[in-house]
Amino acid sequence: MRDEYDFSKGKRGPAIPSKGKTRITIYLDDEILESFRERAEARGLGYQTLINEALKAHLKNSPEQPLTESDLRRVLREELANGTSD
């Protein structure tokens, strides 16, 4: 080990940056979140992965329309009702 280290050019943040994903905060209905958590556990995946897959499937089917909050809620409810998450 060195006696001294130069951190003058150091940057604050994660040690390993994530490429292609961004951390956000989102509020979802409790029943939607619980259902995704249950499905994720049954499949051995993370619930955020399943939510991401549901959103990708929606965008793939209707790419020219912007995703609104009501659309997001509708898509998540449809995914939960159908039991699908490609």
PyRosetta script that sets phi, psi and omega in degrees:
from pyrosetta import init, pose_from_sequence

init()
pose = pose_from_sequence("MRDEYDFSKGKRGPAIPSKGKTRITIYLDDEILESFRERAEARGLGYQTLINEALKAHLKNSPEQPLTESDLRRVLREELANGTSD")
pose.set_psi(1, 148.1)
pose.set_omega(1, 176.0)
pose.set_phi(2, -80.2)
pose.set_psi(2, 158.0)
pose.set_omega(2, 175.7)
pose.set_phi(3, -72.8)
pose.set_psi(3, -33.8)
pose.set_omega(3, -178.5)
pose.set_phi(4, -138.8)
pose.set_psi(4, 149.9)
pose.set_omega(4, 176.6)
pose.set_phi(5, -126.1)
pose.set_psi(5, 145.4)
pose.set_omega(5, -179.8)
pose.set_phi(6, -100.0)
pose.set_psi(6, 109.2)
pose.set_omega(6, 178.0)
pose.set_phi(7, -105.3)
pose.set_psi(7, 17.0)
pose.set_omega(7, -176.4)
pose.set_phi(8, -64.1)
pose.set_psi(8, -25.7)
pose.set_omega(8, 179.4)
pose.set_phi(9, -105.1)
pose.set_psi(9, 12.6)
pose.set_omega(9, -180.0)
pose.set_phi(10, -72.1)
pose.set_psi(10, 152.0)
pose.set_omega(10, 177.7)
pose.set_phi(11, -120.8)
pose.set_psi(11, 143.2)
pose.set_omega(11, 177.4)
pose.set_phi(12, -81.1)
pose.set_psi(12, 140.7)
pose.set_omega(12, 177.3)
pose.set_phi(13, 147.6)
pose.set_psi(13, -172.0)
pose.set_omega(13, -177.9)
pose.set_phi(14, -66.7)
pose.set_psi(14, 147.8)
pose.set_omega(14, 179.3)
pose.set_phi(15, -65.7)
pose.set_psi(15, -38.5)
pose.set_omega(15, 178.1)
pose.set_phi(16, -121.7)
pose.set_psi(16, 109.0)
pose.set_omega(16, -178.7)
pose.set_phi(17, -68.0)
pose.set_psi(17, 145.5)
pose.set_omega(17, 178.4)
pose.set_phi(18, -90.0)
pose.set_psi(18, 127.0)
pose.set_omega(18, 179.9)
pose.set_phi(19, -101.1)
pose.set_psi(19, 132.8)
pose.set_omega(19, 175.9)
pose.set_phi(20, 87.3)
pose.set_psi(20, -1.8)
pose.set_omega(20, 178.7)
pose.set_phi(21, -137.6)
pose.set_psi(21, 150.0)
pose.set_omega(21, 179.9)
pose.set_phi(22, -130.3)
pose.set_psi(22, 134.3)
pose.set_omega(22, 177.3)
pose.set_phi(23, -77.7)
pose.set_psi(23, 129.8)
pose.set_omega(23, 177.4)
pose.set_phi(24, -134.8)
pose.set_psi(24, 168.9)
pose.set_omega(24, 171.6)
pose.set_phi(25, -112.4)
pose.set_psi(25, 130.3)
pose.set_omega(25, -178.6)
pose.set_phi(26, -139.7)
pose.set_psi(26, 142.9)
pose.set_omega(26, 177.1)
pose.set_phi(27, -103.7)
pose.set_psi(27, 125.0)
pose.set_omega(27, 178.4)
pose.set_phi(28, -122.1)
pose.set_psi(28, 155.2)
pose.set_omega(28, 175.0)
pose.set_phi(29, -60.9)
pose.set_psi(29, 143.9)
pose.set_omega(29, -177.9)
pose.set_phi(30, -56.8)
pose.set_psi(30, -41.7)
pose.set_omega(30, -177.5)
pose.set_phi(31, -68.0)
pose.set_psi(31, -31.2)
pose.set_omega(31, 177.4)
pose.set_phi(32, -68.9)
pose.set_psi(32, -48.2)
pose.set_omega(32, -179.3)
pose.set_phi(33, -62.1)
pose.set_psi(33, -43.9)
pose.set_omega(33, -179.9)
pose.set_phi(34, -62.9)
pose.set_psi(34, -41.0)
pose.set_omega(34, 179.2)
pose.set_phi(35, -64.5)
pose.set_psi(35, -42.8)
pose.set_omega(35, 177.7)
pose.set_phi(36, -64.8)
pose.set_psi(36, -37.6)
pose.set_omega(36, 177.8)
pose.set_phi(37, -64.2)
pose.set_psi(37, -42.9)
pose.set_omega(37, 178.9)
pose.set_phi(38, -63.5)
pose.set_psi(38, -45.8)
pose.set_omega(38, 179.1)
pose.set_phi(39, -63.6)
pose.set_psi(39, -41.3)
pose.set_omega(39, 180.0)
pose.set_phi(40, -62.7)
pose.set_psi(40, -43.6)
pose.set_omega(40, 179.7)
pose.set_phi(41, -62.7)
pose.set_psi(41, -41.5)
pose.set_omega(41, 179.8)
pose.set_phi(42, -64.0)
pose.set_psi(42, -32.7)
pose.set_omega(42, -178.9)
pose.set_phi(43, -93.6)
pose.set_psi(43, -6.8)
pose.set_omega(43, -178.9)
pose.set_phi(44, 73.5)
pose.set_psi(44, 31.0)
pose.set_omega(44, 179.4)
pose.set_phi(45, -121.3)
pose.set_psi(45, 174.1)
pose.set_omega(45, 173.5)
pose.set_phi(46, -86.2)
pose.set_psi(46, 144.7)
pose.set_omega(46, -178.8)
pose.set_phi(47, -64.6)
pose.set_psi(47, -31.4)
pose.set_omega(47, 178.5)
pose.set_phi(48, -67.0)
pose.set_psi(48, -32.8)
pose.set_omega(48, 176.6)
pose.set_phi(49, -63.7)
pose.set_psi(49, -42.9)
pose.set_omega(49, 179.4)
pose.set_phi(50, -66.7)
pose.set_psi(50, -39.7)
pose.set_omega(50, 177.1)
pose.set_phi(51, -62.9)
pose.set_psi(51, -43.0)
pose.set_omega(51, 178.8)
pose.set_phi(52, -60.2)
pose.set_psi(52, -43.2)
pose.set_omega(52, 178.9)
pose.set_phi(53, -62.6)
pose.set_psi(53, -40.7)
pose.set_omega(53, 179.1)
pose.set_phi(54, -63.8)
pose.set_psi(54, -41.4)
pose.set_omega(54, 179.3)
pose.set_phi(55, -67.9)
pose.set_psi(55, -40.1)
pose.set_omega(55, 176.6)
pose.set_phi(56, -61.4)
pose.set_psi(56, -43.1)
pose.set_omega(56, 179.5)
pose.set_phi(57, -61.4)
pose.set_psi(57, -41.2)
pose.set_omega(57, 178.8)
pose.set_phi(58, -63.7)
pose.set_psi(58, -46.6)
pose.set_omega(58, -179.3)
pose.set_phi(59, -64.2)
pose.set_psi(59, -34.6)
pose.set_omega(59, 178.6)
pose.set_phi(60, -64.4)
pose.set_psi(60, -35.3)
pose.set_omega(60, -177.9)
pose.set_phi(61, -84.9)
pose.set_psi(61, -21.2)
pose.set_omega(61, 179.6)
pose.set_phi(62, -146.3)
pose.set_psi(62, 66.7)
pose.set_omega(62, -173.6)
pose.set_phi(63, -69.3)
pose.set_psi(63, -24.1)
pose.set_omega(63, -175.4)
pose.set_phi(64, -86.3)
pose.set_psi(64, -7.6)
pose.set_omega(64, -179.9)
pose.set_phi(65, -100.0)
pose.set_psi(65, 134.0)
pose.set_omega(65, 177.2)
pose.set_phi(66, -68.0)
pose.set_psi(66, 148.3)
pose.set_omega(66, -179.6)
pose.set_phi(67, -88.1)
pose.set_psi(67, 114.8)
pose.set_omega(67, 178.6)
pose.set_phi(68, -96.8)
pose.set_psi(68, 170.0)
pose.set_omega(68, 178.9)
pose.set_phi(69, -60.9)
pose.set_psi(69, -42.8)
pose.set_omega(69, 179.9)
pose.set_phi(70, -66.3)
pose.set_psi(70, -36.6)
pose.set_omega(70, 176.0)
pose.set_phi(71, -62.9)
pose.set_psi(71, -44.5)
pose.set_omega(71, 179.8)
pose.set_phi(72, -59.6)
pose.set_psi(72, -46.8)
pose.set_omega(72, 178.7)
pose.set_phi(73, -61.1)
pose.set_psi(73, -42.7)
pose.set_omega(73, 179.8)
pose.set_phi(74, -62.7)
pose.set_psi(74, -46.2)
pose.set_omega(74, -179.1)
pose.set_phi(75, -62.2)
pose.set_psi(75, -45.3)
pose.set_omega(75, -179.9)
pose.set_phi(76, -63.1)
pose.set_psi(76, -40.2)
pose.set_omega(76, 177.8)
pose.set_phi(77, -65.5)
pose.set_psi(77, -41.4)
pose.set_omega(77, 177.8)
pose.set_phi(78, -61.8)
pose.set_psi(78, -43.9)
pose.set_omega(78, 179.4)
pose.set_phi(79, -62.2)
pose.set_psi(79, -41.3)
pose.set_omega(79, -179.9)
pose.set_phi(80, -67.8)
pose.set_psi(80, -39.5)
pose.set_omega(80, -179.1)
pose.set_phi(81, -69.2)
pose.set_psi(81, -39.0)
pose.set_omega(81, -177.1)
pose.set_phi(82, -81.7)
pose.set_psi(82, -19.8)
pose.set_omega(82, -178.3)
pose.set_phi(83, 70.3)
pose.set_psi(83, 24.1)
pose.set_omega(83, -179.6)
pose.set_phi(84, -110.5)
pose.set_psi(84, 147.5)
pose.set_omega(84, 172.0)
pose.set_phi(85, -161.4)
pose.set_psi(85, 76.9)
pose.set_omega(85, -174.8)
pose.set_phi(86, -33.4)
pose.dump_pdb("model.pdb")
